[in-house]
Amino acid sequence: MVKIGNHNIGDFPLLLAPMEDVSDPPFRAVCKENGADIMYTEFISAEGLIRDAAKSVQKLDIYDYERPIGIQIFGDKIESMREAAAIAEKASPELIDINYGCPVKKVACKGAGAGILLDLPKMQTMTKEIVERVDLPVTVKTRLGWDENTIKIVEVAKRLQDAGIRALTIHGRTRKQMYKGEADWHFIAEVKNHPDIHIPIFGNGDVDSPEKALEYKNKYGVDGIMIGRGAIGNPWIFNQIKHYFKTGEKLAEPGIEERVQVTKKHLDFSVQWKGERKGIFEMRRHYTNYFRGIPNFKPYRTRLVECDNYSLILDTLDEIALKFQNAYSFAE
């Protein structure tokens, strides 16, 4: 049984990655219903929380159905990160997670996210300050290094463990790689198998099928897997992986009716949480992914993306369910 602090999270937990503009409460809802074990918020700016910025504060919204959940924060100033962690703790998550992995220029080049991998002493000090500031377990998500010449992930893991974190997720790419190339899980295994590492180690990067999840579980020995892009438009992946682990058989891909129903749930929650105008607008990025692989779908996608009326979108989704009811072949 894997534990983070006092929380038992299963024999081999599947984690939903914190993804900016993706892993909000509506998306987390459909992933939780489909088997995700631990949820994380989108990453939240420490400075935004301290200034009480509306966008940052809204990201603290969590719901009982999605527990256990971690609130992820990022920033480059130690004092700001300490205070942001304390603010996040008041929202009553199970975990506080620190983002040491974001590769985006406006974050990393300011010394936050993956940028802190260029200053390991500061990383360790910041982490220790956060651990001491809150009563909740603190976890970290990071990358292998800044580039191929600065991969010191075993040292990073040791420093973070010494600072008091309770679990570590490692994305198998450097900051320089961004999301290109293949994730290298050998470095993740090196951390997991190191005799001085005793906290849970979760792997992240490129897991997009049950077969790959089982292969990586067996080959690299991690305590669990975090899934990000593989879940976009495919929240079913968590239950598919669990079924495959248990039976060795693949579940059938969800048909059009199930895809339409999950899309409706996602849309409905989005509208409830953000209001109709913003909820409809922010759902537009998901339609292509939910219906990927359907031939001649472009006209319907265009209608969904261009429509700003909730009822008309539901009508279009119902039409899609009828039009493509025999389309069971979806792209991987």
C-alpha positions as a LaTeX table, in Angstrom:
\begin{tabular}{lrrr}
\hline
Residue & $x$ (\AA) & $y$ (\AA) & $z$ (\AA) \\
\hline
Met1 & 0.00 & 0.00 & 0.00 \\
Val2 & 1.40 & 3.37 & $-1.04$ \\
Lys3 & 1.08 & 6.12 & 1.56 \\
Ile4 & 1.59 & 9.87 & 1.44 \\
Gly5 & 1.67 & 11.00 & 5.01 \\
Asn6 & $-1.31$ & 9.26 & 6.63 \\
His7 & $-3.18$ & 8.84 & 3.35 \\
Asn8 & $-3.40$ & 5.35 & 1.87 \\
Ile9 & $-3.67$ & 5.78 & $-1.88$ \\
Gly10 & $-3.76$ & 2.22 & $-3.16$ \\
Asp11 & $-1.30$ & $-0.44$ & $-4.23$ \\
Phe12 & $-0.38$ & 1.35 & $-7.45$ \\
Pro13 & $-2.10$ & 4.74 & $-7.65$ \\
Leu14 & $-2.88$ & 6.54 & $-10.88$ \\
Leu15 & $-2.51$ & 10.29 & $-10.58$ \\
Leu16 & $-4.04$ & 13.00 & $-12.74$ \\
Ala17 & $-1.33$ & 15.52 & $-13.62$ \\
Pro18 & $-1.72$ & 19.21 & $-12.86$ \\
Met19 & $-2.18$ & 20.79 & $-16.29$ \\
Glu20 & $-2.69$ & 24.51 & $-16.81$ \\
Asp21 & $-6.03$ & 25.32 & $-18.48$ \\
Val22 & $-6.96$ & 21.63 & $-18.41$ \\
Ser23 & $-7.16$ & 20.03 & $-14.95$ \\
Asp24 & $-9.83$ & 22.29 & $-13.51$ \\
Pro25 & $-12.74$ & 20.94 & $-11.40$ \\
Pro26 & $-14.91$ & 19.98 & $-14.44$ \\
Phe27 & $-12.10$ & 17.94 & $-16.01$ \\
Arg28 & $-11.13$ & 16.45 & $-12.66$ \\
Ala29 & $-14.76$ & 15.38 & $-12.19$ \\
Val30 & $-14.84$ & 13.20 & $-15.29$ \\
Cys31 & $-11.38$ & 11.77 & $-14.55$ \\
Lys32 & $-12.36$ & 10.87 & $-10.98$ \\
Glu33 & $-15.51$ & 9.13 & $-12.23$ \\
Asn34 & $-13.30$ & 7.11 & $-14.55$ \\
Gly35 & $-10.77$ & 5.87 & $-12.02$ \\
Ala36 & $-8.15$ & 8.53 & $-11.21$ \\
Asp37 & $-6.90$ & 7.98 & $-7.65$ \\
Ile38 & $-5.31$ & 11.34 & $-6.85$ \\
Met39 & $-6.16$ & 14.68 & $-8.37$ \\
Tyr40 & $-4.06$ & 17.84 & $-8.59$ \\
Thr41 & $-5.20$ & 21.36 & $-9.30$ \\
Glu42 & $-3.82$ & 23.47 & $-12.09$ \\
Phe43 & $-0.64$ & 25.15 & $-10.92$ \\
Ile44 & $-1.34$ & 28.29 & $-8.91$ \\
Ser45 & 0.85 & 31.36 & $-8.75$ \\
Ala46 & 2.17 & 32.09 & $-5.27$ \\
Glu47 & 2.19 & 35.79 & $-6.01$ \\
Gly48 & $-1.37$ & 35.57 & $-7.30$ \\
Leu49 & $-2.57$ & 33.93 & $-4.09$ \\
Ile50 & $-0.85$ & 36.52 & $-1.92$ \\
Arg51 & $-2.40$ & 39.36 & $-3.97$ \\
Asp52 & $-5.77$ & 37.62 & $-3.78$ \\
Ala53 & $-5.95$ & 37.60 & $-7.58$ \\
Ala54 & $-9.31$ & 36.22 & $-8.71$ \\
Lys55 & $-7.90$ & 33.70 & $-11.21$ \\
Ser56 & $-5.50$ & 32.23 & $-8.67$ \\
Val57 & $-8.04$ & 32.11 & $-5.85$ \\
Gln58 & $-10.63$ & 30.38 & $-8.05$ \\
Lys59 & $-8.14$ & 27.57 & $-8.65$ \\
Leu60 & $-8.37$ & 26.74 & $-4.94$ \\
Asp61 & $-11.91$ & 25.43 & $-5.51$ \\
Ile62 & $-11.99$ & 21.75 & $-4.60$ \\
Tyr63 & $-14.90$ & 19.37 & $-4.06$ \\
Asp64 & $-15.37$ & 16.41 & $-1.76$ \\
Tyr65 & $-15.92$ & 13.98 & $-4.64$ \\
Glu66 & $-12.37$ & 14.47 & $-5.89$ \\
Arg67 & $-10.49$ & 13.70 & $-2.69$ \\
Pro68 & $-7.68$ & 13.00 & $-2.12$ \\
Ile69 & $-6.48$ & 16.11 & $-3.91$ \\
Gly70 & $-3.33$ & 18.19 & $-3.91$ \\
Ile71 & $-3.13$ & 21.94 & $-4.53$ \\
Gln72 & $-0.06$ & 22.78 & $-6.60$ \\
Ile73 & 1.75 & 26.10 & $-6.23$ \\
Phe74 & 4.67 & 27.69 & $-8.08$ \\
Gly75 & 6.91 & 30.70 & $-7.62$ \\
Asp76 & 10.50 & 31.84 & $-7.33$ \\
Lys77 & 10.43 & 33.69 & $-3.98$ \\
Ile78 & 10.80 & 31.61 & $-0.84$ \\
Glu79 & 8.73 & 33.86 & 1.41 \\
Ser80 & 5.93 & 34.07 & $-1.17$ \\
Met81 & 5.88 & 30.30 & $-1.55$ \\
Arg82 & 5.68 & 29.86 & 2.24 \\
Glu83 & 2.71 & 32.17 & 2.47 \\
Ala84 & 1.01 & 30.71 & $-0.59$ \\
Ala85 & 1.30 & 27.24 & 0.92 \\
Ala86 & $-0.40$ & 28.49 & 4.07 \\
Ile87 & $-3.21$ & 30.05 & 2.03 \\
Ala88 & $-3.62$ & 26.84 & 0.02 \\
Glu89 & $-3.75$ & 24.80 & 3.22 \\
Lys90 & $-6.84$ & 26.74 & 4.33 \\
Ala91 & $-8.71$ & 25.29 & 1.33 \\
Ser92 & $-8.35$ & 21.89 & 3.06 \\
Pro93 & $-6.71$ & 19.71 & 0.42 \\
Glu94 & $-5.00$ & 16.48 & 1.44 \\
Leu95 & $-1.64$ & 17.59 & $-0.01$ \\
Ile96 & 0.36 & 20.65 & $-0.95$ \\
Asp97 & 2.35 & 20.07 & $-4.14$ \\
Ile98 & 5.25 & 22.21 & $-5.34$ \\
Asn99 & 5.80 & 22.75 & $-9.05$ \\
Tyr100 & 9.50 & 22.38 & $-9.87$ \\
Gly101 & 8.82 & 21.17 & $-13.39$ \\
Cys102 & 6.97 & 23.75 & $-15.51$ \\
Pro103 & 9.12 & 24.37 & $-18.62$ \\
Val104 & 7.23 & 27.40 & $-19.96$ \\
Lys105 & 9.57 & 30.32 & $-20.59$ \\
Lys106 & 7.67 & 32.93 & $-18.58$ \\
Val107 & 7.84 & 30.62 & $-15.54$ \\
Ala108 & 11.12 & 28.72 & $-15.82$ \\
Cys109 & 13.26 & 31.62 & $-16.97$ \\
Lys110 & 12.26 & 33.57 & $-13.87$ \\
Gly111 & 13.58 & 30.83 & $-11.63$ \\
Ala112 & 10.24 & 29.17 & $-10.88$ \\
Gly113 & 9.03 & 25.78 & $-12.10$ \\
Ala114 & 11.88 & 23.90 & $-13.78$ \\
Gly115 & 14.03 & 27.00 & $-13.47$ \\
Ile116 & 14.85 & 26.16 & $-9.87$ \\
Leu117 & 16.71 & 23.06 & $-11.06$ \\
Leu118 & 19.58 & 25.45 & $-11.81$ \\
Asp119 & 19.79 & 26.34 & $-8.11$ \\
Leu120 & 19.50 & 23.18 & $-6.03$ \\
Pro121 & 20.43 & 24.78 & $-2.69$ \\
Lys122 & 17.61 & 27.30 & $-3.13$ \\
Met123 & 15.25 & 24.49 & $-4.13$ \\
Gln124 & 16.08 & 22.61 & $-0.95$ \\
Thr125 & 15.73 & 25.68 & 1.26 \\
Met126 & 12.43 & 26.67 & $-0.32$ \\
Thr127 & 11.04 & 23.18 & 0.09 \\
Lys128 & 12.10 & 22.95 & 3.74 \\
Glu129 & 10.49 & 26.33 & 4.46 \\
Ile130 & 7.19 & 25.17 & 2.92 \\
Val131 & 7.26 & 21.84 & 4.75 \\
Glu132 & 7.78 & 23.64 & 8.04 \\
Arg133 & 5.05 & 26.21 & 7.29 \\
Val134 & 2.17 & 23.76 & 6.78 \\
Asp135 & 0.79 & 20.75 & 8.61 \\
Leu136 & $-0.23$ & 18.89 & 5.45 \\
Pro137 & 2.08 & 16.47 & 3.60 \\
Val138 & 4.12 & 18.25 & 0.91 \\
Thr139 & 4.90 & 16.62 & $-2.42$ \\
Val140 & 6.87 & 17.78 & $-5.47$ \\
Lys141 & 6.62 & 17.38 & $-9.23$ \\
Thr142 & 9.82 & 18.01 & $-11.15$ \\
Arg143 & 11.81 & 17.19 & $-14.29$ \\
Leu144 & 15.09 & 15.40 & $-14.89$ \\
Gly145 & 17.05 & 18.64 & $-15.11$ \\
Trp146 & 17.37 & 21.88 & $-17.05$ \\
Asp147 & 19.04 & 20.18 & $-20.01$ \\
Glu148 & 20.96 & 17.00 & $-20.80$ \\
Asn149 & 24.08 & 18.42 & $-19.13$ \\
Thr150 & 22.38 & 19.18 & $-15.82$ \\
Ile151 & 20.56 & 15.94 & $-15.02$ \\
Lys152 & 21.10 & 15.53 & $-11.29$ \\
Ile153 & 17.77 & 13.94 & $-10.48$ \\
Val154 & 19.13 & 11.59 & $-7.80$ \\
Glu155 & 20.67 & 14.54 & $-5.98$ \\
Val156 & 17.42 & 16.48 & $-6.45$ \\
Ala157 & 15.43 & 13.60 & $-4.94$ \\
Lys158 & 17.79 & 13.29 & $-1.97$ \\
Arg159 & 17.67 & 17.02 & $-1.27$ \\
Leu160 & 13.88 & 17.09 & $-1.50$ \\
Gln161 & 13.54 & 14.05 & 0.73 \\
Asp162 & 15.91 & 15.63 & 3.27 \\
Ala163 & 13.75 & 18.77 & 3.15 \\
Gly164 & 10.78 & 16.70 & 4.25 \\
Ile165 & 8.61 & 15.98 & 1.21 \\
Arg166 & 6.45 & 12.87 & 1.35 \\
Ala167 & 6.38 & 11.87 & $-2.33$ \\
Leu168 & 8.03 & 12.87 & $-5.61$ \\
Thr169 & 6.72 & 12.78 & $-9.17$ \\
Ile170 & 9.33 & 12.91 & $-11.93$ \\
His171 & 8.56 & 13.84 & $-15.52$ \\
Gly172 & 11.10 & 12.00 & $-17.67$ \\
Arg173 & 12.17 & 15.01 & $-19.73$ \\
Thr174 & 14.44 & 17.99 & $-19.20$ \\
Arg175 & 13.24 & 21.57 & $-19.33$ \\
Lys176 & 15.02 & 21.99 & $-22.67$ \\
Gln177 & 12.98 & 19.16 & $-24.18$ \\
Met178 & 9.69 & 20.80 & $-23.22$ \\
Tyr179 & 7.24 & 18.09 & $-24.40$ \\
Lys180 & 9.28 & 16.87 & $-27.35$ \\
Gly181 & 11.09 & 13.58 & $-27.81$ \\
Glu182 & 10.54 & 10.56 & $-25.60$ \\
Ala183 & 10.43 & 10.67 & $-21.83$ \\
Asp184 & 13.41 & 8.79 & $-20.36$ \\
Trp185 & 12.17 & 6.65 & $-17.48$ \\
His186 & 15.59 & 5.12 & $-16.80$ \\
Phe187 & 16.46 & 8.17 & $-14.73$ \\
Ile188 & 13.17 & 7.81 & $-12.84$ \\
Ala189 & 14.05 & 4.17 & $-12.09$ \\
Glu190 & 17.48 & 5.25 & $-10.91$ \\
Val191 & 15.83 & 7.41 & $-8.27$ \\
Lys192 & 13.26 & 4.77 & $-7.29$ \\
Asn193 & 15.90 & 2.07 & $-6.89$ \\
His194 & 18.45 & 4.20 & $-5.04$ \\
Pro195 & 19.07 & 2.77 & $-1.54$ \\
Asp196 & 18.80 & 6.20 & 0.10 \\
Ile197 & 15.36 & 7.00 & $-1.32$ \\
His198 & 12.41 & 5.82 & 0.77 \\
Ile199 & 9.56 & 8.16 & $-0.25$ \\
Pro200 & 7.09 & 7.09 & $-3.00$ \\
Ile201 & 8.32 & 7.84 & $-6.51$ \\
Phe202 & 5.78 & 8.39 & $-9.28$ \\
Gly203 & 6.68 & 8.40 & $-12.96$ \\
Asn204 & 5.24 & 10.76 & $-15.55$ \\
Gly205 & 5.62 & 11.08 & $-19.30$ \\
Asp206 & 4.22 & 9.39 & $-22.40$ \\
Val207 & 1.87 & 6.90 & $-20.71$ \\
Asp208 & $-1.08$ & 6.84 & $-23.07$ \\
Ser209 & $-2.25$ & 3.21 & $-23.05$ \\
Pro210 & $-2.83$ & 0.32 & $-20.63$ \\
Glu211 & $-0.06$ & $-1.68$ & $-22.27$ \\
Lys212 & 2.49 & 1.07 & $-21.78$ \\
Ala213 & 1.37 & 1.60 & $-18.18$ \\
Leu214 & 1.95 & $-2.08$ & $-17.36$ \\
Glu215 & 5.26 & $-2.12$ & $-19.21$ \\
Tyr216 & 6.54 & 0.93 & $-17.31$ \\
Lys217 & 5.23 & $-0.39$ & $-13.99$ \\
Asn218 & 7.11 & $-3.65$ & $-14.41$ \\
Lys219 & 10.22 & $-2.25$ & $-16.06$ \\
Tyr220 & 10.90 & 0.77 & $-13.88$ \\
Gly221 & 9.44 & $-0.26$ & $-10.53$ \\
Val222 & 7.77 & 3.06 & $-9.71$ \\
Asp223 & 5.15 & 3.33 & $-6.98$ \\
Gly224 & 2.52 & 4.79 & $-9.31$ \\
Ile225 & 2.02 & 6.67 & $-12.56$ \\
Met226 & 0.92 & 10.23 & $-13.21$ \\
Ile227 & $-0.98$ & 10.77 & $-16.46$ \\
Gly228 & $-1.35$ & 14.15 & $-18.13$ \\
Arg229 & $-1.83$ & 14.52 & $-21.87$ \\
Gly230 & $-2.90$ & 10.88 & $-22.15$ \\
Ala231 & $-6.08$ & 11.75 & $-20.23$ \\
Ile232 & $-7.11$ & 14.75 & $-22.32$ \\
Gly233 & $-10.21$ & 13.71 & $-24.20$ \\
Asn234 & $-9.66$ & 10.27 & $-22.72$ \\
Pro235 & $-10.62$ & 10.20 & $-19.03$ \\
Trp236 & $-11.39$ & 6.50 & $-19.47$ \\
Ile237 & $-7.65$ & 5.72 & $-19.48$ \\
Phe238 & $-7.53$ & 5.30 & $-15.69$ \\
Asn239 & $-10.14$ & 2.54 & $-15.56$ \\
Gln240 & $-8.70$ & 1.00 & $-18.73$ \\
Ile241 & $-5.31$ & 0.70 & $-17.06$ \\
Lys242 & $-6.77$ & $-0.75$ & $-13.86$ \\
His243 & $-8.80$ & $-3.31$ & $-15.81$ \\
Tyr244 & $-5.75$ & $-4.29$ & $-17.85$ \\
Phe245 & $-3.62$ & $-4.70$ & $-14.72$ \\
Lys246 & $-6.28$ & $-6.92$ & $-13.16$ \\
Thr247 & $-7.31$ & $-9.07$ & $-16.12$ \\
Gly248 & $-4.70$ & $-8.67$ & $-18.86$ \\
Glu249 & $-7.52$ & $-7.73$ & $-21.20$ \\
Lys250 & $-8.25$ & $-4.39$ & $-22.83$ \\
Leu251 & $-11.59$ & $-2.74$ & $-22.31$ \\
Ala252 & $-13.40$ & $-1.75$ & $-25.48$ \\
Glu253 & $-12.95$ & 1.88 & $-26.45$ \\
Pro254 & $-15.97$ & 3.96 & $-25.40$ \\
Gly255 & $-18.54$ & 4.34 & $-28.15$ \\
Ile256 & $-20.05$ & 7.58 & $-29.36$ \\
Glu257 & $-22.90$ & 7.57 & $-26.82$ \\
Glu258 & $-20.50$ & 7.37 & $-23.88$ \\
Arg259 & $-18.29$ & 10.05 & $-25.38$ \\
Val260 & $-21.27$ & 12.34 & $-25.82$ \\
Gln261 & $-22.47$ & 11.72 & $-22.26$ \\
Val262 & $-19.07$ & 12.47 & $-20.73$ \\
Thr263 & $-18.74$ & 15.58 & $-22.89$ \\
Lys264 & $-22.13$ & 16.74 & $-21.63$ \\
Lys265 & $-21.09$ & 16.16 & $-18.02$ \\
His266 & $-17.89$ & 18.07 & $-18.59$ \\
Leu267 & $-19.74$ & 20.93 & $-20.27$ \\
Asp268 & $-22.44$ & 21.04 & $-17.61$ \\
Phe269 & $-19.92$ & 21.26 & $-14.77$ \\
Ser270 & $-17.92$ & 23.84 & $-16.68$ \\
Val271 & $-20.99$ & 26.05 & $-17.04$ \\
Gln272 & $-21.96$ & 25.57 & $-13.40$ \\
Trp273 & $-18.47$ & 26.40 & $-12.16$ \\
Lys274 & $-17.51$ & 29.27 & $-14.47$ \\
Gly275 & $-20.83$ & 30.62 & $-15.67$ \\
Glu276 & $-22.37$ & 29.97 & $-19.10$ \\
Arg277 & $-20.26$ & 32.32 & $-21.20$ \\
Lys278 & $-16.86$ & 31.35 & $-19.82$ \\
Gly279 & $-17.79$ & 27.72 & $-19.28$ \\
Ile280 & $-18.79$ & 27.32 & $-22.93$ \\
Phe281 & $-15.69$ & 29.15 & $-24.14$ \\
Glu282 & $-13.27$ & 27.04 & $-22.12$ \\
Met283 & $-14.89$ & 23.76 & $-23.20$ \\
Arg284 & $-13.96$ & 24.48 & $-26.82$ \\
Arg285 & $-10.46$ & 23.11 & $-26.38$ \\
His286 & $-11.84$ & 19.68 & $-25.42$ \\
Tyr287 & $-14.19$ & 18.78 & $-28.27$ \\
Thr288 & $-11.54$ & 17.69 & $-30.76$ \\
Asn289 & $-10.01$ & 15.36 & $-28.18$ \\
Tyr290 & $-13.27$ & 13.75 & $-27.09$ \\
Phe291 & $-14.19$ & 12.92 & $-30.69$ \\
Arg292 & $-10.77$ & 12.25 & $-32.14$ \\
Gly293 & $-10.84$ & 9.54 & $-34.78$ \\
Ile294 & $-14.37$ & 10.06 & $-36.10$ \\
Pro295 & $-14.28$ & 10.48 & $-39.88$ \\
Asn296 & $-15.86$ & 13.61 & $-41.37$ \\
Phe297 & $-16.34$ & 15.16 & $-37.94$ \\
Lys298 & $-14.97$ & 18.62 & $-38.82$ \\
Pro299 & $-18.36$ & 20.28 & $-39.55$ \\
Tyr300 & $-19.65$ & 19.22 & $-36.14$ \\
Arg301 & $-16.50$ & 20.36 & $-34.42$ \\
Thr302 & $-16.88$ & 23.75 & $-36.09$ \\
Arg303 & $-20.46$ & 24.02 & $-34.85$ \\
Leu304 & $-19.46$ & 23.11 & $-31.30$ \\
Val305 & $-16.58$ & 25.58 & $-31.24$ \\
Glu306 & $-18.49$ & 28.46 & $-32.78$ \\
Cys307 & $-21.72$ & 28.07 & $-30.81$ \\
Asp308 & $-22.16$ & 30.17 & $-27.68$ \\
Asn309 & $-25.60$ & 28.86 & $-26.68$ \\
Tyr310 & $-25.70$ & 26.06 & $-24.10$ \\
Ser311 & $-28.93$ & 24.48 & $-25.34$ \\
Leu312 & $-27.79$ & 24.50 & $-28.98$ \\
Ile313 & $-24.52$ & 22.80 & $-28.00$ \\
Leu314 & $-26.50$ & 20.06 & $-26.26$ \\
Asp315 & $-28.64$ & 19.68 & $-29.38$ \\
Thr316 & $-25.50$ & 19.35 & $-31.50$ \\
Leu317 & $-24.11$ & 16.70 & $-29.16$ \\
Asp318 & $-27.37$ & 14.75 & $-29.41$ \\
Glu319 & $-27.16$ & 14.99 & $-33.18$ \\
Ile320 & $-23.60$ & 13.68 & $-33.08$ \\
Ala321 & $-24.74$ & 10.70 & $-30.99$ \\
Leu322 & $-27.32$ & 9.81 & $-33.64$ \\
Lys323 & $-25.17$ & 10.55 & $-36.66$ \\
Phe324 & $-22.18$ & 8.51 & $-35.52$ \\
Gln325 & $-23.89$ & 5.83 & $-33.43$ \\
Asn326 & $-22.15$ & 3.09 & $-35.38$ \\
Ala327 & $-18.69$ & 4.68 & $-35.24$ \\
Tyr328 & $-16.79$ & 2.57 & $-32.77$ \\
Ser329 & $-13.33$ & 2.93 & $-34.28$ \\
Phe330 & $-11.48$ & 5.71 & $-32.55$ \\
Ala331 & $-7.89$ & 6.76 & $-32.97$ \\
Glu332 & $-5.50$ & 5.88 & $-30.18$ \\
\hline
\end{tabular}
